[in-house]
């Protein structure tokens, strides 16, 4: 299991928009590939986007390919305002590297 935090800001034809949300996820490794599934909860709004500054909920999944501490991932998901009409679907390509903390190292040792 892992935890995540996201901050998104954008300027569109609806004006400025920003959201902040976090979540919990699970992952599984298959050789050099990793699959991830995550649920999120947060808040957002701005401009004319009908998010209303209310509570946002979302789900997302990702497939990553890992090589020597670096990875490339393809993700897709949805984010919805719980009390209103705001609905946003997304697909993204990610490049990154693995970062280890002392907490993660302690969990791997147990």
C-alpha positions as CSV (number, residue, x, y, z in Angstrom):
1,X,0.0,0.0,0.0
2,X,1.2,3.6,-0.6
3,X,0.0,7.1,0.0
4,X,0.0,10.0,-2.5
5,X,-0.7,13.7,-2.7
6,X,-1.5,15.7,-5.9
7,X,-1.6,19.4,-6.8
8,X,-3.0,20.4,-10.2
9,X,-3.2,23.8,-11.7
10,X,-4.4,24.7,-15.1
11,X,-5.6,27.6,-17.3
12,X,-8.3,26.7,-19.8
13,X,-11.1,28.4,-21.7
14,X,-13.0,28.2,-18.3
15,X,-10.4,30.3,-16.6
16,X,-8.0,29.2,-13.8
17,X,-8.5,25.9,-12.0
18,X,-6.7,24.2,-9.1
19,X,-7.2,21.0,-7.1
20,X,-5.5,19.4,-4.2
21,X,-6.2,15.7,-3.4
22,X,-4.5,12.7,-1.9
23,X,-5.2,9.0,-1.8
24,X,-4.3,5.5,-1.0
25,X,-3.2,2.9,-3.5
26,X,-2.0,-0.6,-4.0
27,X,0.6,-1.9,-6.5
28,X,1.9,-5.2,-7.7
29,X,5.1,-6.0,-9.6
30,X,5.5,-8.3,-12.5
31,X,9.1,-8.4,-13.5
32,X,10.0,-4.9,-14.7
33,X,6.4,-3.9,-14.8
34,X,4.3,-2.4,-12.0
35,X,0.5,-2.0,-11.9
36,X,-1.1,0.6,-9.6
37,X,-4.7,1.3,-8.5
38,X,-5.6,4.3,-6.3
39,X,-8.6,6.1,-4.8
40,X,-8.5,9.8,-4.1
41,X,-10.3,12.5,-2.1
42,X,-9.7,16.2,-2.1
43,X,-11.0,19.7,-3.0
44,X,-10.8,22.0,-6.0
45,X,-12.3,24.7,-8.1
46,X,-11.8,28.1,-9.7
47,X,-12.7,30.0,-12.8
48,X,-15.9,28.8,-14.4
49,X,-15.2,25.1,-13.8
50,X,-18.3,23.8,-12.0
51,X,-16.4,22.1,-9.2
52,X,-17.8,24.6,-6.6
53,X,-14.8,24.3,-4.3
54,X,-16.5,21.1,-2.9
55,X,-15.3,17.6,-2.2
56,X,-13.7,15.8,-5.2
57,X,-13.4,12.0,-5.4
58,X,-11.5,10.0,-7.9
59,X,-10.0,6.7,-9.0
60,X,-7.0,6.0,-11.2
61,X,-4.8,3.3,-12.5
62,X,-1.3,3.2,-13.9
63,X,1.0,0.8,-15.7
64,X,4.8,1.4,-15.2
65,X,7.9,0.0,-16.7
66,X,11.0,0.1,-14.4
67,X,14.6,0.0,-15.3
68,X,17.6,0.8,-13.0
69,X,15.6,3.0,-10.5
70,X,13.8,5.0,-13.3
71,X,10.3,4.4,-14.7
72,X,7.9,5.3,-17.4
73,X,4.2,5.1,-16.7
74,X,0.9,5.5,-18.5
75,X,-2.0,6.4,-16.2
76,X,-5.7,7.1,-16.6
77,X,-8.5,8.0,-14.2
78,X,-11.5,10.2,-13.4
79,X,-12.1,13.0,-10.8
80,X,-15.7,14.0,-9.9
81,X,-17.2,16.6,-7.6
82,X,-19.4,14.6,-5.2
83,X,-22.2,17.1,-5.0
84,X,-22.3,18.5,-8.5
85,X,-21.8,18.3,-12.3
86,X,-18.0,18.5,-12.4
87,X,-16.4,15.4,-14.0
88,X,-12.9,15.2,-15.4
89,X,-11.2,12.2,-17.1
90,X,-7.5,12.1,-17.8
91,X,-4.7,10.1,-19.3
92,X,-1.0,10.9,-18.7
93,X,2.5,9.7,-19.5
94,X,4.9,9.9,-16.6
95,X,8.7,9.7,-16.3
96,X,10.3,9.4,-12.9
97,X,12.7,7.8,-10.5
98,X,12.2,5.8,-7.4
99,X,12.9,7.6,-4.1
100,X,13.4,5.6,-0.9
101,X,12.8,7.0,2.6
102,X,13.9,5.6,5.8
103,X,10.3,4.5,6.5
104,X,10.1,2.6,3.2
105,X,13.5,0.9,3.9
106,X,12.3,-0.1,7.4
107,X,9.1,-1.6,5.9
108,X,11.1,-3.6,3.4
109,X,13.3,-5.0,6.2
110,X,10.4,-6.3,8.2
